[in-house]
Amino acid sequence: ILINGDMVAMDSFSSWPPIHRQSNDFERDLDIVIKGIKVFLSNFDTVDYLMGNHEHRINRQTKGHINIGLFCKHILGLRCSDYSYCELTNSGKEVIICHPAEFSRVPLAVPRKLAMVHEKNVLVGHTHALEWGYSDSGKYWIASGGHCRSEKRTQYISMKMTSYPKWNLGASLIWKGEFYPIHPGNIDFWMNKVSPLDK
């Protein structure tokens, strides 16, 4: 399993002034990370953890001396990276998985550009959207991988009125080189509770 960044907000290392006490609790964030990784490791052999823009808040505030991996290095089976991307070859198909610095309100705009530049299938985080389609050439699939986070516990969503696009709860599966979305509407299928032939 791969965590594509932003597992926690790390608001205590944000450059924005805190407006809510709970959001400024690094110990709580660290506890969530460690507990979450241990849950994943009870079901998977390894956990690969890419850094998102929220994890990079620690790096910036400490001028690169400390990262989230430093607090988790005792966990066997966890591999943390300072990078916000990796490349995967699955069933002979090349896939870039990344947490890009760029953000666009236009659906799939960022993975579409990345597929054009790198000529590979692309799965991105950062958008909190669950979307998929194809590159302009039609040769590569492109996707935004959804999110697994509570909007009610996310300060900049729950405490302010914004026009941010709605988030889509979900995760991503890459199987035989292809992208499959996992979301509340199809979770029973992926948990083998229904047959694809059931109506």
Backbone hydrogen bonds, N-H to C=O, Kabsch-Sander energy under -0.5 kcal/mol:
donor,donor_aa,acceptor,acceptor_aa,energy
3,I,48,D,-3.1
4,N,2,L,-0.6
5,G,3,I,-0.9
5,G,50,L,-0.7
13,F,10,M,-1.8
14,S,11,D,-1.7
23,S,20,H,-0.6
24,N,21,R,-1.8
25,D,22,Q,-1.0
26,F,24,N,-0.8
29,D,25,D,-1.7
30,L,26,F,-2.8
31,D,27,E,-2.1
32,I,28,R,-2.0
33,V,29,D,-2.2
34,I,30,L,-2.4
35,K,31,D,-2.5
36,G,32,I,-2.6
37,I,33,V,-2.6
38,K,34,I,-2.0
39,V,35,K,-1.9
40,F,36,G,-2.3
41,L,37,I,-2.6
42,S,38,K,-0.9
42,S,39,V,-0.7
43,N,40,F,-1.8
44,F,40,F,-1.9
47,V,77,G,-2.7
48,D,1,I,-2.5
49,Y,79,R,-2.7
50,L,3,I,-2.7
50,L,48,D,-0.6
51,M,83,Y,-2.2
56,H,52,G,-2.0
57,R,54,H,-1.1
58,I,55,E,-1.3
59,N,55,E,-0.8
60,R,56,H,-2.4
61,Q,57,R,-2.3
62,T,58,I,-1.7
63,K,60,R,-1.2
64,G,59,N,-3.3
65,H,62,T,-1.6
70,L,67,N,-1.2
71,F,67,N,-0.6
71,F,68,I,-1.0
72,C,69,G,-0.9
73,K,69,G,-0.7
75,I,72,C,-2.1
76,L,74,H,-0.8
78,L,75,I,-1.5
79,R,47,V,-2.9
81,S,49,Y,-2.3
86,C,97,I,-2.4
88,L,95,V,-3.2
90,N,88,L,-0.5
90,N,93,K,-2.6
93,K,90,N,-1.9
95,V,88,L,-3.2
96,I,121,N,-2.9
97,I,86,C,-2.5
97,I,95,V,-0.5
98,C,123,L,-2.3
99,H,84,S,-3.1
109,A,106,V,-2.0
112,R,108,L,-2.0
113,K,109,A,-1.9
114,L,110,V,-2.4
115,A,111,P,-2.5
116,M,112,R,-1.7
117,V,113,K,-2.2
118,H,114,L,-2.9
119,E,115,A,-1.8
121,N,94,E,-1.8
122,V,141,W,-2.0
123,L,96,I,-2.9
124,V,143,A,-2.6
125,G,98,C,-1.9
131,E,129,A,-0.6
131,E,144,S,-1.5
133,G,142,I,-2.4
135,S,140,Y,-2.8
138,G,135,S,-1.4
142,I,133,G,-2.0
143,A,122,V,-2.0
144,S,131,E,-2.5
145,G,124,V,-2.9
146,G,129,A,-3.4
147,H,168,N,-1.2
151,E,149,R,-0.6
154,T,151,E,-1.5
155,Q,153,R,-0.7
157,I,154,T,-1.5
158,S,154,T,-3.0
159,M,155,Q,-2.3
162,T,160,K,-0.7
168,N,128,H,-2.9
169,L,167,W,-0.5
170,G,147,H,-2.8
171,A,182,I,-2.5
173,L,180,Y,-2.5
175,W,173,L,-0.6
175,W,178,E,-2.2
178,E,175,W,-1.8
180,Y,173,L,-2.6
182,I,171,A,-2.7
186,N,183,H,-1.9
187,I,183,H,-1.0
190,W,186,N,-1.7
191,M,187,I,-1.8
192,N,189,F,-1.6
193,K,188,D,-3.0
194,V,188,D,-0.7
198,D,195,S,-1.7
